[in-house]
Amino acid sequence: MVIEVKDKYRVEFVEGLSNDNLNSLMVFYQPLIGYEAVSLYLTLVAEAKNPGNSNIQRLLSLTTLQIKQFEEALAFLQEYFLLKVFVQEKEEFNVYIYQLHAPRNSQSFIDDVVYMTKYLRTVGQLECQTSIQNLGSRMMDKSKYRDITLPVKNVMSDVSNPVVYSHIKPISRFNDNDEIDFDYDRFLAITSTGVFPSQFRNHDNMELIGRLATIYDISPERMVTLVRHSMDYENKVFKVETLRSKAKLEKHEPIEMNKVKDVYELAPVLFLQSKQEGIEVSNIDKRLLEHLSVDYHMSNEIINILIEYVLKISDNRLAYNFVDSVASTWIRNGVKTREDAKKQIQETNRQVRVNNRIRGYNKVVQSSDYMQRQKEGKTPELHKPSDELYQKAMATFNKKDE
């Protein structure tokens, strides 16, 4: 895969570097992987403190490496199990996650026959002996001792059904959820357990955070603030309703619709605001949008298409019960995509036309039937008032004329 300077990266390094790891990297690994790879590795260690995405150009600038040297250094780090690379391919650029692993400690490196053979061939007998001797008192002479460490196979013999790591899934993963448009990685990277304790990071709370952010177009940075203000640290309670209320109060500047690539991908509150000439959406309508996302698990584009459809057929009104009725019908009919929504609207319009024809036909039939019965003299005669009642009515009428 070709790496471009506009691509972005993020670094994951949870192990950390001990003094011995660092010594091993500089003394034992460096002759094998080269100083460019070591420079890149240490730069990535430093970059692991940055929770956000950065451009590949930044790494090139910090290491002064050319793109080809950079790619070669990456290859060396992967060859010696110091780095794993993950990529998310997008239309405009790719996003890489560089997962670092600590170097072997000095003793582990020396005990590895393959590594030491390569090391000896690279630096020569003299430098190899010097490197080992320089470890000094940190290493004990075990030449007169016998290694009686239990082999790994004895430990694994009790495992009847080993679990493959790739089959283990995190409890909550929402980044792949098409209904939620929120950068959970960024949110968790900048949210300490002091602000949002681990016991509250359960499936329901995390899903609600993502959905509220999706509906109201709330960034991870802003969501951290809202979550913090929704915590009752003294009583150890996460106040969900407080978070909902604070999310509804978020204000949004009108957007320039001509610069929006796909209006149906907008956050529903922004989409509805655009339908109101930029006027802020009312809390009642916000509650409706939240209901469609949180309770019905609708995506942004389905919510927006639904809102647009209801506004069109209801004289620009959003009656909560009517919208809920339409939404529940769509859910029952399995509307999941934009194409599904369009087909549903077409089918509803077709059914309305059919019903209108039927009602019109019934009126014609009823009128024709009445005319036929009238012709046959079967229609009831009009009730005629009595002479006395007629005289009283005429007297009252004549008095008005006087």
Secondary structure, 3 states (H helix, E strand, C coil): CCCCCCCEEEEECCCCCCHHHHHHHHHHHHHHHCHHHHHHHHHHHHHCCCCCCEEHHHHHHHHCCCHHHHHHHHHHHHHCCCEEEEEEECCCCEEEEEEECCCCCHHHHHHCHHHHHHHHHHHHHHHHHHHHHCCHHHCCCCCCCCCCCCCHHHHHCCCCCCCCHHHCCCCCCCCCCCCCCCCHHHHHHCCCCCCCCHHHCCHHHHHHHHHHHHHHCCCHHHHHHHHHHCEECCCCEECHHHHHHHHHCCCCCCCCHHHCCCHHHCCHHHHHHHHCCCCCCCHHHHHHHHHHHHCCCCCHHHHHHHHHHHHHHCCCCCCHHHHHHHHHHHHHCCCCCHHHHHHHHHHHHHHHHHHHHHHHHHHHHHHHHHHHHHHCCCCCCCCCCCHHHHHHHHHHHHHHHC
